[in-house]
Amino acid sequence: SIERGTVSSMVFWGPPGTGKTTLARLVANYTDREFVPFSAVTEGVPRVRDIVREAQARLDVGRGTILFADEIHRFNKAQQDAFLPHVEAGTITLIGATTENPSFEINGALLSRLRVFVLQPLSANEVRGVTERALADVERGLGALELAVDDDAIELLARESDGDARRALTVLEAAAEHLGQGGQLTTTVVRDAAQLRFARYDKGGEETFNILSAFHKSLRGSDAQAALYWMARMLEGGQDPMVIFRRAIAMAAEDIGLADPEALKLAVAARDAYHMLGAPEGYLPLSQMVIYLATAPKSNSAKTALDAAMEAARTHPAAAVPLHIRNAPTALMKELGYHEGYEYAHAVPEAYIPQEYLPGALKGAAFYVPGPFGFEKEIAKRLAWWEGLRRRSEERAGDNRDQRMEE
């Protein structure tokens, strides 16, 4: 539709430096519409009204307007209402850009009129391509400086930009300004320009995510010695400890889970202790956490249960809630059978009354199966006890039915 000159309102959702503004400008160029940038950070609703008046005048002579609302999530949902009537009327084509989830940050009425495009971070190769074009472009880039460029410098810049082309170009421009005509772009120059202490474990070509992967797999594999080593490599290389904590907290939930419920609590507590202590004292709770996670019993049953439940929700997206577990706050709902037959678990000494809580199509589904280690052995006993109560209840119900039939 863009090639035909037509375009609907939309929102680009993605991390910084993924080309949201560039894409919006391209849409405006291809559709021959006026491109009007708007910052939700520095401008307000009065500016929106001005833009709409100008857009209406433009529309009267046959030309459309694209209002590009950068960081649209910075407008609260009431302020976002200012766009709605003009999007509906076609006075403007709204293109929003946001780094936040539109489902939570954009007014529902407005969001329903926008197409959402999710932009992913650029790959290291894509960032490298952007920087190489900037170095070669004489008119709009840095080509006129005729810099001598080390491949290692470009590789470092591409890796450490984290998929953010804008960040890579900013560092490159700072480096070029420092070097001047005919300078030599090296890894040292890139580091200085970025004002970052790039991790030493990048020497030899290893990327940050490789070390994180080794760290995670060492924890999962119950190798405390290896996990401590990879942790130390990251710290010595200048890695933000919060990156290590985030990976460890994720591992505690994914790979230990209910085999040792204390693991997740300890990981979160260690992170909080680091915030309180700072470096280097904060490295002690970090080390304690790593040893605990590596030596804890392992289970991924919570993850497999989540995956199975999500698949069931996708397969049965509209399964009805059983009537007996629906609330019945009105007389009509009671007449329709809402809440009828529900039994309050705490009314019996066992605090358990066998009832069906799943939709009919999923009756008997078992998403969670406890593992054989740690605390999950206790969970397995509980599940078996409840299952025994359920079977006895069903047997009694069957006996009662048989007795009534005989009578």
N, C-alpha and C positions, 0 to 999 in steps of 0.2 A: 504493500500500500504506500510505503514511503516513496518508492520509485515512481508511483503514479501521482505523487504530490499530496496524498492524503495521510493523515496521521491522527491517532487518538491520544488522549491524555495518558500519561504513564508515570511510573516512578522507577528510578534506578536504585537498587539496594546493593551495597557492597562496601568493602573496606576502602580506606583512602588510597588514592593513586591508581585506581583501576579504570579510569577513563570516563567517569560519569559526565563531567562537564564537556569533554571532547565529543562524546556520543551525542549529547544534546545539541551541540553546535552543528554536528554533521546532519542531524535530523532537520534542523532549521534550514541548512543550506540546500539539502536535497528537496525540500518541500517549498523552497522560496518563501519562507516566512521570516518575519522580523524576530530576531533573537533578543529577548530582554532578560538579562540576568537579575536575580533578586536574592538577597541574602536574608534568610530568616533569623540570622544572628544580629545583624546591625540595622535591619529595616523592619517596619511594622505594617499594620493594616492600612494606615493612610497612604503609604506608598503603593500598596496593592490597588487601592481605588484609583490612584493616578495612572497606574499602568493599564487598568481596565478602560479608563476613559480614552487613553491614547490608542488602545487596541480597537475600541469601537470605531473611532475615527478612521483608523487604518482599514478596518473591515468594510466601512462604508465605501471605500474606493477600491475594494476587491483584494486586499492583502491581509493575510492572517498573521497572528502573533503567537509565538511560543514564549510563554513565561517560564523561565528556568528558576525554580525555587531551590536554591542550594541549602542543604541542611534543613530540609522542611520539617524535620522532627523537632527543631528548636521552637517552632510555633506550637503553642498549646492547642488542644483540640477545638476550643472555642474560636481561637484565631484562625484556624484552618477553615472554619465555616465561610470565611471571607472569599475563598476561592470557589466554593461550591456552585452558587448560582451562575457564575460566569463560565464555568466549565460546562454546566448543563446547557446554557444558552449558546455555547459555541463561540463566545466572544474571544476567549483565549484557549489555547491548547497548553495545558499545564504539564510540565515535566519536572518532577521532583527528584531530588538526590538525597539519599540518606545512608548513614552507616548503621542505623538501628533497624530493628525488625518492624516493618510497616504495620504488621498486625497489631502491634501494641502502641505504636507511636503516631499513627495517622487515623484521623477521624473515620469511623466506619462508613458513614454516608459518602465521604469523599473517596475513600479507598475503593468502594464498590464501583466507582466510575473510572478507576485507574487500572491500567495493565501493569503488573509488577514484573520487572526484569531483574534477576539476581546476577550480579557480576562477581566473578571469582577473582582472587588475587592472581596477578600475572606470574607465570613460571619464571624461573631464573633465566631460561633461554629467551623468553619474551622481553624481560627487562634488559638483557644483554643487547637484544636487537634495537631497543629504544635508545640505549646509550651509544651504540655504534652509529646509528643514524644521526644522532645529535653531534657526534664527533666529526662526521663526514659532511654535514650540511653547512655550506659556506654562507648562505644567505640568512637562514634562521637559526642555525646552530653554532657550533664551535669550530667548524672546519677552517675558518680563516686563520685560526691560531696555529694550525699545522703541528699539533701536539704529537710527540712520539709516545705511543701507548703500549704498555706491557700487558700481555694477555692476562696475567695473574691479577692485575689491578681491575680489569673489567670483570673477571670472574668473581673477585671479592665484592665488588660493588653490586653485581647482580644477585649474589647470594644474600648479602646482608641487608638488602633493601626490603626483604620480606614481601615481595610481590608488589611493592609500592613504587611505580615508575616515577612519580613526582619526587619522592624522596631520593631516588637514584639520580635524577637530573639535577636536583638541588645540590647534592654532594659534588656531582661532576662539575657544575658551574663554579662552585666554591674552589674546587681544586684547580680549574683552569684559570680562574682569576689570580690565584696564588702563583701559578707557574709562569703565566705570560706566554708570549710568542715563542713557539718551538720548544717548549718545556717537555720534560719527561714525566709521564703519568705512571707512577709506581704504586704498589700497595701501601707504602709508607705515606705517600701523599694522600691517597684515598682515606686512610685512617685519620690522618690529621685533619682533613677537610670535614670528615664526618663527626669529628670530635667524639669518637666512640672508641672504647677499648675492645676492639674485635677479639673474640676469644682465641686464645693461642691454640686450642684444639682444631682450629680451621687450618693450621699449617699441615701440609701434606694432602690437602684437598678434602678432608672430612668436613661434612656440614653439621650444623648444630643438631638437626633432627636425627642424624645418625647416632650421635652421642646420647641424645635423649632416648632413642630406641634401644640402645645397648643398656642404658640405665633401667628402663622399664622392664626389659626382658630379663635382666639380672634379678630384679625384685621378684618377678613372676616365677623365675626358675629357682627361687630360694637360695641364691648365692649372695650372701651378705658381703663377702670380700669384694666380689666384682662390682656390686652396687655401690659400695663405698668408694671404690676407685673411680668409677664413672662420675659419681657425685663430685669427687675432689677435682677431677679433670675440668668439669664445668666451672666450679668455683675458681680454680686457678686461671681459667681462661677468661674470667670476667663475666660469666653468665649471671643474669639476674636470678637470685635464689627463688623468687616467686615462680619462675618458670619450672624449677625443680619441684617446688611444693605442689604446683598445679598438676604436674604429671604424677606425682606420688599420691595425691588425693584421688585422682582418677583411677590409679592402679588399685588403691585400697578398696574402692567400690566394685571395680570390674573383676579383680583377680583374687580378692580375699573375701569380700562380701560378708555373708552371714556365718562363714566358718569362724570368723573372729570379729564380731561387731565393734570391738574396741579399737580395731585398726583405723577405721575412718575417723573416729573421735580423736585418736592420738595424732593422726596426720594433721587434722585441722588445728588441734591445740599446739602442735609444733610450729605451724605457720604463724599462729597468733603470738607465740613466744618469740619468734624471730622478729616480728613487728615491734614487740616491746623492747627487745634487747639490742637489735641491730647487729652488724658484723663487728668483730669476729665472734662475740659471745653467742650470737644467735645460731652459729654453725653447730653448736653442741646439741640443741634440740633437733636440728636437721639430721645430724648423725644418728641420734637416738631413734628418730623416726625411721630412717633407712634400715637400720638393723632390725627394728621390730617388724617392719613390713616384710623384709626378706625372710625372716624366720617364722612368720605367722603361718598357720594352716591355710591352704589355698582352696578357693571355690569360685567358679564363675556362674553359679546357679542363678544369681540375681540377674545377670546379663541375659542368660538364655531364657529366663522367665519373661523378662522385658521384651525380648525379641519375639517370643511366641505370642504374648498378649497383644503386641502391636500388629502382628500378622493377623490375629483373630479380629482385631478392630477394623483392619482394612478389608478383611473377607466378609465381615458382618457389620457394615457401618451403620445400619439402621435397626439393629435388633432392639426390640421393645423391652423396657424395664418391666419385670414381672409386677403384676398388679399388687400383690401382697406386700411388696417392699416399697411401694409408693406412699408418700404422705397423703393424707386426706383432710386438708384444712377446711373444706367446704362440704355442705350437705350433698351437693351434686356429685362430688368425687366419691363420697361414701356410697351413694346410690349406684355408682358405676363400678363399685367393687374395689376401689382403691383401699389399700391397707388391710383388706379383709383376709383373715387367716394368718396375719403376721404374729409371731410369738416372740416375746421379749426374753432375750437370752438370760438376763440376770434373775428371771423369775424361778429358776431352778438352781439347785446347789452346784451343779457342774458348770454353770454359766455358759451352757451350750445346748441349743435345741436344733436338731437337724432341720434345715430348711433349704430351699433352692434360691440362690442369689443370682445365678447367671441366667441370661436369656435362654429360652427353650432350645434354640438352635445350638447352644454351646453347653448344654447340660452334660456334666461329667468331664468337662475339659480340665486338664491338669497342666497349667503353665509352669508352675514351680515344682521342681523335684529336688529335695535337699541332697546335698553332697554327703560323703561318708566321713568328713573330718570336722574336728572342732565343735563349735556350738551347734552346727547343723545336725549332729547326732541327737541333740536334745530336741531340736525342732522336729526331726523325723519321728521321735517318740510321741510328741504332741499330736502330730498329724495322724499317726496310727491310732491313738486313743480316740480322737474325734471320729475317725473313720469307723472304729468299732461301735461307738455310740450311734452313728448313722445306720450301720447295718442292723443293729439290734432294734432300732426304731422302725426300720423298714420291715423287719421280720414280724414285729408286733402288729404293725399295720396290716400285713398280709394275713396274719392269724385272725385278726378282727374281721377282715373281709370274708374269710372262709367261714367263720362262725355265723355271720349274718346271712350268708348264702344258704347254710344248712338250716337256719331257722325259717 
